[in-house]
Every structure is written in structure tokens, then in C-alpha cells.
Amino acid sequence: MVDQSRRQHRIGVALDVRIRGKDRHGQPFEEMTHSDDVSRGGCSFHTTHELGVGTELEIEIFRHIVGSLPFLTRGMVLRVAAAEGRQFSVGVRFTGPQFPTYTSESTG
């Protein structure tokens, strides 16, 4: 099935990401991970915490630009799938500010 809700082109990039929220059991957590891909409107990453679809997260993305501040936003979990090593693959749509456009995204 094709995901019709994905409107922006995602770029495969491993950026450091800090996520905060509550897991599927209501337990608060904070975890450092890295992105699998990023677009203006969302990202995907792996986590060791089991999250439910609809979970709200605080997201901090650290860009590889010297002197840049971390990008802060909020997001909603749209997809969760079991992954290797007791991890979960998670897809998030940003509900706060949108991620700045990469140059390669605007030329595609």
C-alpha cells in the first residue's frame, strides 16, 4: 500500500535526534538516536521504546552545519514497525515547525 499522506520528498540522512515523550505504557522517556530520513514535514528513526500510533513527541534534530542550533519541533507517530535488536522503526509527521529544506531537495 502506498502512503498517500507523504507529501514531501524524504532524504536519507543520519542526523543525531533526541526524542522525548511517553511510551506505549505511559512511561516518560528521553532517547538519543539518529534519523533514517528527513523531509520538511517529518522523519523516521529507530528507537528502543515501544511507541503507539498517535503518540506526541518532542523532537530535537542536530544538523551537521558548524555553528547551527538544533532544530526543535513536535511530532506525531504515524507508523511503528518492529525492527532488529529489540528496536522499533518509527515514522513521524511534524506537528510543530517544519524542517528547513535541503538544497538537494529543492533541485529534484
C-alpha positions as CSV (number, residue, x, y, z in Angstrom):
1,M,0.0,0.0,0.0
2,V,1.4,3.4,-0.9
3,D,1.4,6.1,1.8
4,Q,-0.7,8.9,0.3
5,S,0.0,11.1,3.3
6,R,3.7,11.6,2.5
7,R,3.8,14.9,0.6
8,Q,7.5,15.9,0.8
9,H,10.5,14.1,-0.7
10,R,12.5,12.4,2.1
11,I,16.2,12.4,2.1
12,G,18.2,9.5,3.6
13,V,20.4,11.2,6.1
14,A,21.7,10.1,9.5
15,L,21.3,13.2,11.8
16,D,21.5,12.9,15.6
17,V,18.0,13.1,17.1
18,R,16.8,13.5,20.6
19,I,13.2,12.3,21.2
20,R,11.1,12.8,24.4
21,G,7.7,11.6,25.2
22,K,5.8,8.7,26.7
23,D,6.0,5.2,25.5
24,R,3.1,2.9,24.8
25,H,2.8,2.1,28.5
26,G,2.7,5.8,29.6
27,Q,6.2,5.8,30.9
28,P,8.2,9.0,30.1
29,F,11.5,8.6,28.3
30,E,14.2,10.5,26.5
31,E,16.5,8.9,24.0
32,M,19.3,9.9,21.6
33,T,19.0,8.2,18.2
34,H,19.6,9.1,14.6
35,S,17.4,9.7,11.6
36,D,17.0,7.3,8.8
37,D,15.5,10.0,6.6
38,V,14.1,13.6,6.9
39,S,11.8,15.8,4.9
40,R,10.3,19.2,5.6
41,G,7.3,17.6,7.2
42,G,8.6,14.5,9.0
43,C,11.3,12.0,9.7
44,S,11.9,8.3,10.5
45,F,14.3,6.8,13.1
46,H,14.8,3.7,15.2
47,T,14.1,3.7,19.0
48,T,14.3,1.1,21.8
49,H,11.0,2.4,23.2
50,E,7.7,0.9,22.0
51,L,5.5,3.8,20.8
52,G,1.9,3.8,19.8
53,V,0.5,5.4,16.6
54,G,-0.7,8.9,17.6
55,T,1.9,9.4,20.3
56,E,3.1,13.0,20.6
57,L,6.9,13.5,20.8
58,E,9.3,16.4,21.3
59,I,12.0,16.2,18.7
60,E,15.4,17.9,18.6
61,I,17.5,17.4,15.4
62,F,21.1,18.2,15.4
63,R,22.2,19.4,11.9
64,H,25.8,18.9,10.6
65,I,26.3,22.6,10.0
66,V,29.0,24.3,12.0
67,G,27.5,26.8,14.5
68,S,23.9,25.8,13.8
69,L,21.4,25.4,16.6
70,P,19.4,22.2,17.0
71,F,16.1,22.2,15.2
72,L,13.3,21.9,17.7
73,T,9.8,20.7,16.8
74,R,7.0,18.3,17.9
75,G,5.7,15.3,16.0
76,M,3.0,12.6,15.9
77,V,3.9,9.0,15.4
78,L,2.2,7.7,12.1
79,R,4.0,4.4,11.8
80,V,5.7,1.8,14.1
81,A,7.2,-1.4,13.0
82,A,9.3,-4.0,14.8
83,A,13.0,-3.9,13.8
84,E,16.1,-5.9,14.7
85,G,17.6,-6.0,18.1
86,R,14.5,-5.0,20.2
87,Q,14.2,-1.8,18.3
88,F,11.3,-0.2,16.5
89,S,11.3,1.7,13.2
90,V,9.1,4.9,13.7
91,G,7.7,7.4,11.1
92,V,6.8,10.8,12.5
93,R,4.9,13.8,11.0
94,F,6.0,17.1,12.4
95,T,3.1,18.9,14.1
96,G,5.4,21.9,15.1
97,P,7.8,23.8,12.9
98,Q,8.8,22.3,9.5
99,F,12.4,21.2,8.9
100,P,14.4,23.6,6.7
101,T,14.8,22.4,3.1
102,Y,18.0,20.8,2.0
103,T,19.5,22.1,-1.3
104,S,19.2,18.7,-3.0
105,E,15.5,18.5,-2.1
106,S,14.8,21.7,-4.0
107,T,16.6,20.6,-7.1
108,G,14.8,17.2,-7.5
